[in-house]
Amino acid sequence: MTLTDTSVCVYEGGPAVTVRSGKTGEQYGLCASCADSTDRTDAVSEVMEGFRTRMREAGRLDERIEVFINAVIVCAPLAPGSDPLAGISAVFLYLAKRTGVEAEVTA
């Protein structure tokens, strides 16, 4: 299903270089910059959702940990460099200290 012109970036309005499909199957276009950002966000989300699942299974998932995980998902894709895992590591440790969950999430 196509809701928008896939030749145009859905976020910035410039020429699209790739077409993606959303969770419900809708197609949309992305420019190179937005495609890179989306790839980073998807990679970080996949890792952090696995972490969320492990914390839940261990009985350690509370509101503070949820907020922490969501903050990493938002911030890590913005970290410099091309390796999403390096971005996760840097942001993970920084936010863990700032939010007071370091002991819970690094154990």
C-alpha positions in Angstrom: 0.0 0.0 0.0 1.3 3.4 -0.9 0.0 6.5 1.0 2.6 9.0 -0.3 4.6 9.7 -3.3 7.5 7.3 -2.8 9.8 9.3 -5.0 9.9 12.0 -2.3 11.4 11.7 1.2 8.5 11.4 3.6 10.4 13.5 6.2 12.4 16.1 4.3 10.5 16.4 1.0 13.6 16.0 -1.2 14.2 13.2 -3.7 14.0 9.7 -2.2 16.8 7.3 -2.8 15.0 4.3 -1.3 11.5 3.0 -0.6 10.7 1.4 2.8 7.7 -0.4 4.1 6.2 0.4 7.5 4.9 -2.1 10.1 1.5 -2.1 8.5 2.8 -2.4 5.0 2.6 1.2 3.8 5.4 2.3 1.5 7.3 5.6 1.8 10.3 7.2 0.3 13.5 8.2 2.2 16.4 10.4 1.2 20.0 9.2 1.9 20.2 11.0 5.3 16.8 9.8 6.5 17.5 6.3 5.3 20.8 6.3 7.3 19.0 7.6 10.4 16.2 5.0 10.1 18.7 2.2 9.7 20.5 3.4 12.9 17.3 3.6 14.8 16.1 0.2 13.7 19.5 -1.4 14.7 19.4 0.3 18.1 15.8 -0.6 18.7 16.4 -4.3 17.9 19.3 -4.5 20.4 17.4 -2.6 23.1 14.2 -4.6 22.7 16.2 -7.7 23.3 17.6 -6.1 26.4 14.1 -5.1 27.5 13.0 -8.7 27.1 15.9 -10.0 29.2 15.2 -7.5 31.9 11.6 -8.5 32.0 12.4 -12.2 32.1 14.8 -11.5 35.0 12.0 -9.7 36.9 14.0 -6.4 36.8 12.0 -4.4 34.4 10.5 -1.4 36.2 9.5 2.1 35.2 13.0 3.5 35.6 14.5 0.8 33.4 11.7 1.4 30.8 12.5 5.1 30.7 16.2 4.3 30.4 15.7 1.8 27.5 13.5 4.3 25.7 16.1 7.1 26.1 18.8 4.8 24.7 16.6 4.1 21.7 16.1 7.8 21.1 19.7 9.0 21.7 22.0 6.2 20.5 21.2 6.7 16.8 22.5 10.3 17.1 25.9 9.2 18.4 28.7 9.9 16.0 30.3 7.2 13.9 28.9 4.5 11.7 28.6 1.6 14.2 25.3 1.5 16.0 26.6 -0.8 18.7 29.3 1.7 19.6 26.7 4.4 19.9 24.6 2.1 22.1 27.6 1.4 24.4 28.5 5.1 24.8 24.9 6.3 25.4 24.0 3.3 27.5 26.8 4.0 30.0 26.3 7.7 30.0 22.5 7.4 30.6 22.8 4.6 33.1 25.0 6.9 35.3 22.7 9.9 34.8 19.5 8.1 35.5 20.6 6.2 38.5 20.1 2.7 37.0 23.8 1.8 36.5 23.8 -1.0 39.0 20.7 -2.6 37.6 21.6 -2.4 33.9 25.3 -3.2 34.0 25.1 -6.2 36.3 
